[in-house]
């Protein structure tokens, strides 16, 4: 499975796409597939410490 992994707090320089192992789901858990997401300008400014 591909995932965007953030290694440190800060700009996108600390985020990278990685291949990770598929998650094993337990009987009391669910797996949610996110098809798309977005970030608004306030979230972007908080993320970049502006």
N, C-alpha and C positions, 0 to 999 in steps of 0.2 A: 504494500500500500504506500502511496506517496503522501507526504505530509510536509507542511512548512514548519520547521523547527526553529524556535528562537532560543539562542544560547545565552544572551545577555539582554538587559533592558536597554533600549535606545533605538536608534534608527534601523532601517531595513538591512543595514550592513551586518547585523547580528542574526538575521533570519536567512535560512537556506532551505531549499527543497531537498528532502532526503527520502530514501526508500526505507521503510520500517516494517517490522514483522506484523502480520495480521493479528488483531486482538482476539483472544479466546474469550468468548462470552459465557458467563456463568448463568445458571438458571434464574437468578434474581436480578439480571442486568439486561439492558437493551443497547443496541448499537445504532447510532443515528448517523445517517449518511448526509453530509452537507453538500448540496449541489453547487451552491453559489453563496457568496457573502459580499459585504461591502463595508467601507469605513467612511464615516462622515468627517467633515473638516475639523470638528472638535476632537474626535478620537485621534485623528492624524496629528494635531497639534500637541495633544497630551503625550502621545507616543514619542514624538520628537522633542519633547521638553521645551516647547516654544512658549 
